[in-house]
Amino acid sequence: MFGLSELVIILIVVVAVLAVRKLPELTRSAGKSARILKAEARAARDPDEPGTPRVVQGETVEREDPGTGSGSGTGTRG
């Protein structure tokens, strides 16, 4: 019979064969994630370095009534 190590090797081979089509996409995604993580870590270490993303505090602005869609029925419907 098969032992545990042989079953694990067979399982890895089966997964590799089935996942061959998705492998380039997965490696690209992992590379993007690593670059983003590296950039964020660098920005957190040195916030005064030029070119690093900065958080800009905003304020909430109340929306004025645009006059449309209020249901007041200013137009005529027949």
FIKOLFI-512373 format. One record per residue (C-alpha): x negated, y, z; residue number from 1. Coordinates in steps of 0.001 Angstrom, whole numbers, plus 500000, padded with zeros to 6 digits. Example, Ala and Ser with C-alpha at 12.3 -4.5 7.8 and 13.67 -1.06 7.14 Angstrom:
# FIKOLFI-512373
<X = 487700&Y = 495500&Z = 507800&n = 1>
<X = 486330&Y = 498940&Z = 507140&n = 2>
# end
This chain:
# FIKOLFI-512373
<X = 500000&Y = 500000&Z = 500000&n = 1>
<X = 499103&Y = 503646&Z = 499774&n = 2>
<X = 497652&Y = 505478&Z = 502722&n = 3>
<X = 498420&Y = 509024&Z = 503741&n = 4>
<X = 495400&Y = 510495&Z = 501962&n = 5>
<X = 496336&Y = 508842&Z = 498644&n = 6>
<X = 499910&Y = 510136&Z = 498888&n = 7>
<X = 498642&Y = 513641&Z = 499577&n = 8>
<X = 496346&Y = 513504&Z = 496534&n = 9>
<X = 499200&Y = 512251&Z = 494334&n = 10>
<X = 501469&Y = 515013&Z = 495649&n = 11>
<X = 498833&Y = 517670&Z = 494914&n = 12>
<X = 498368&Y = 516364&Z = 491360&n = 13>
<X = 502127&Y = 516331&Z = 490726&n = 14>
<X = 502542&Y = 519881&Z = 492040&n = 15>
<X = 499576&Y = 521065&Z = 489955&n = 16>
<X = 500998&Y = 519506&Z = 486789&n = 17>
<X = 504426&Y = 521020&Z = 487363&n = 18>
<X = 503088&Y = 524453&Z = 488366&n = 19>
<X = 500639&Y = 524922&Z = 485465&n = 20>
<X = 503008&Y = 527273&Z = 483650&n = 21>
<X = 503424&Y = 529568&Z = 486661&n = 22>
<X = 499746&Y = 529612&Z = 487652&n = 23>
<X = 498668&Y = 532695&Z = 485609&n = 24>
<X = 501604&Y = 534700&Z = 486937&n = 25>
<X = 500865&Y = 533631&Z = 490505&n = 26>
<X = 497191&Y = 534554&Z = 490252&n = 27>
<X = 498055&Y = 537954&Z = 488745&n = 28>
<X = 500492&Y = 538607&Z = 491556&n = 29>
<X = 497955&Y = 537562&Z = 494183&n = 30>
<X = 495358&Y = 539883&Z = 492621&n = 31>
<X = 497762&Y = 542834&Z = 492644&n = 32>
<X = 498641&Y = 542173&Z = 496267&n = 33>
<X = 494972&Y = 541984&Z = 497239&n = 34>
<X = 494216&Y = 545302&Z = 495484&n = 35>
<X = 497163&Y = 547016&Z = 497179&n = 36>
<X = 496151&Y = 545653&Z = 500575&n = 37>
<X = 492552&Y = 546785&Z = 500052&n = 38>
<X = 493636&Y = 550297&Z = 499022&n = 39>
<X = 495975&Y = 550625&Z = 501990&n = 40>
<X = 493291&Y = 549438&Z = 504414&n = 41>
<X = 490826&Y = 551948&Z = 502953&n = 42>
<X = 493399&Y = 554753&Z = 503232&n = 43>
<X = 494133&Y = 553848&Z = 506857&n = 44>
<X = 490420&Y = 553905&Z = 507744&n = 45>
<X = 489593&Y = 557230&Z = 506090&n = 46>
<X = 492677&Y = 559465&Z = 505722&n = 47>
<X = 490646&Y = 562568&Z = 504713&n = 48>
<X = 489103&Y = 560931&Z = 501648&n = 49>
<X = 490354&Y = 562578&Z = 498436&n = 50>
<X = 492602&Y = 560471&Z = 496284&n = 51>
<X = 494160&Y = 558544&Z = 499139&n = 52>
<X = 497953&Y = 558452&Z = 499305&n = 53>
<X = 499452&Y = 560743&Z = 501919&n = 54>
<X = 502840&Y = 560648&Z = 503586&n = 55>
<X = 504761&Y = 563856&Z = 503056&n = 56>
<X = 507451&Y = 564578&Z = 505604&n = 57>
<X = 510721&Y = 565632&Z = 504044&n = 58>
<X = 513951&Y = 567041&Z = 505319&n = 59>
<X = 517528&Y = 565998&Z = 504788&n = 60>
<X = 519515&Y = 568438&Z = 502673&n = 61>
<X = 523280&Y = 568517&Z = 502848&n = 62>
<X = 524902&Y = 567985&Z = 499486&n = 63>
<X = 527152&Y = 570742&Z = 498211&n = 64>
<X = 530597&Y = 569818&Z = 496881&n = 65>
<X = 530153&Y = 569604&Z = 493097&n = 66>
<X = 533869&Y = 570057&Z = 492496&n = 67>
<X = 534247&Y = 566864&Z = 490468&n = 68>
<X = 535453&Y = 563560&Z = 491692&n = 69>
<X = 537094&Y = 565061&Z = 494766&n = 70>
<X = 540556&Y = 563917&Z = 493743&n = 71>
<X = 542049&Y = 567413&Z = 493857&n = 72>
<X = 543640&Y = 566958&Z = 490430&n = 73>
<X = 542475&Y = 570171&Z = 488771&n = 74>
<X = 542975&Y = 568673&Z = 485325&n = 75>
<X = 546304&Y = 567724&Z = 483785&n = 76>
<X = 547115&Y = 564129&Z = 483081&n = 77>
<X = 550070&Y = 563146&Z = 481034&n = 78>
# end
